[in-house]
Amino acid sequence: MRYVRLDTPKPISKIGLGTWQFGSKEWGYGPEYERRAAEIVRRALDLGVTLFDTAELYGFGRSERILGAALGDDRGKVVVASKIFPLLPVAPVVQQRAVASAARLGVDGIDLYQVHQANPVVADTTTMRGMRSLQDVGLVGEVGVSNYGLRRWRFAEAALGRRVLSNQVRYSMIDRGPEEDLIPYAEQAGRIVIAYSPLAQGFLSGRYDATNPPAGAVRRANPYFLPENLERGAQLIATLREVADAHDATPSQIALAYVLRHPNVVAIPGASGVEQMERNAAAAEIDLTDDEYAALVAAAHAFRPVTGLAAVPRMVRARLGK
Ligand SMILES: NC(=O)c1ccc[n+]([C@@H]2O[C@H](COP(=O)([O-])OP(=O)(O)OC[C@H]3O[C@@H](n4cnc5c(N)ncnc54)[C@H](OP(=O)(O)O)[C@@H]3O)[C@@H](O)[C@H]2O)c1
């Protein structure tokens, strides 16, 4: 495993584990998955993974409970990251929600406490007042944000009066927005971009095609899995396979290596089984050559999925099986 080169109380592994899947029926993994989830966590620990990401929203607290129980006595050795869903993120609510998350996780301190998304009405001055007091009493280690633009990330730092260590955003080969400003900022200021959906929810694994889309409500709502987009992605997947073959790796591992190339980026792929966790952890060791990286960039640029409003009628038709 590789770790971010930054001054943090505990090392942060380049590959973390995302746990939205835990306790969340909408991924379609069935009741058996809860046992598997614990095995995934234990294996991740064995492999040197130190970043475990959850949120109060995932499974309405179940993800935090499953993760905390699976970590057991190792909770203190790793970076446990959770998120507040900022419905009304005024200071007293932030404090009370952190206490509830810590209790579900079974920890006396949340190593990284993140604001799940920017609240359009409540300013970060208010939210960060709550965060600062949580840091002052030791219930929260580092503060993070998620789905923040650069301006608001920096504003949140000014409001906190301390570093906001990380911004967790969608970042993969086919969602490259963070490369414009968030990643350069992280590199210059010593911050971290946490890449969520780094496999585009499995799209980049090459496991799915138009005749074999994934099950579950989460991915039915993701336009990348429209039959048309799965077809349009064939060339990109072929390029991933080509690079993967040269490393004796899989397309998913190469997709992870693509985002991890930036020193201040870590990725938190979810996993449906232990073997995926193993492969994802191993991806931290892959070094892409400049030519390989250029080929991946070109293939990613050439992929033009149908997204946004144009995707809506197609998604309705796909839902109706037409
Ligand atoms: N802050 C936010 O707003 C936000 C939003 C979304 C996610 N997140 C966080 O980010 C984490 C990851 O994002 P995500 O779950 O949306 O997407 P992801 O990590 O891109 O995709 C995860 C899915 O990809 C497949 N997969 C994983 N490893 C694989 C491998 N080695 N080979 C083949 N397939 C593999 C699995 O599905 P199958 O095996 O079923 O195909 C798995 O459930 C979440 O768990 C959550 O913690 C945060």
The ligand as a Gaussian input file, in Angstrom:
#p B3LYP/6-31G(d) Opt

LIG

0 1
 N      -19.539000      12.274000      -0.958000
 C      -20.443000      11.866000      -1.800000
 O      -21.363000      12.590000      -2.189000
 C      -20.334000      10.456000      -2.322000
 C      -21.107000      10.046000      -3.425000
 C      -20.940000       8.732000      -3.886000
 C      -20.050000       7.869000      -3.255000
 N      -19.336000       8.311000      -2.163000
 C      -18.374000       7.413000      -1.469000
 O      -17.489000       6.863000      -2.422000
 C      -17.516000       5.442000      -2.363000
 C      -17.245000       4.875000      -3.734000
 O      -18.127000       5.380000      -4.720000
 P      -19.246000       4.479000      -5.432000
 O      -19.524000       3.305000      -4.592000
 O      -20.344000       5.395000      -5.814000
 O      -18.549000       4.033000      -6.805000
 P      -17.267000       3.160000      -7.190000
 O      -16.364000       3.022000      -6.060000
 O      -16.764000       3.782000      -8.453000
 O      -17.920000       1.760000      -7.609000
 C      -18.120000       0.756000      -6.664000
 C      -18.650000      -0.488000      -7.359000
 O      -17.766000      -0.876000      -8.423000
 C      -17.650000      -2.309000      -8.470000
 N      -16.235000      -2.638000      -8.203000
 C      -15.465000      -2.262000      -7.143000
 N      -14.224000      -2.756000      -7.216000
 C      -14.184000      -3.475000      -8.351000
 C      -13.171000      -4.248000      -8.988000
 N      -11.940000      -4.350000      -8.468000
 N      -13.471000      -4.868000     -10.148000
 C      -14.705000      -4.778000     -10.705000
 N      -15.721000      -4.046000     -10.149000
 C      -15.458000      -3.411000      -8.991000
 C      -18.585000      -2.851000      -7.386000
 O      -19.864000      -3.082000      -7.964000
 P      -20.305000      -4.494000      -8.711000
 O      -19.360000      -5.556000      -8.282000
 O      -21.694000      -4.700000      -8.236000
 O      -20.245000      -4.145000     -10.172000
 C      -18.679000      -1.686000      -6.420000
 O      -19.857000      -1.671000      -5.642000
 C      -18.873000       5.101000      -1.750000
 O      -18.899000       3.834000      -1.142000
 C      -19.029000       6.232000      -0.752000
 O      -18.277000       5.935000       0.418000
 C      -19.451000       9.580000      -1.716000

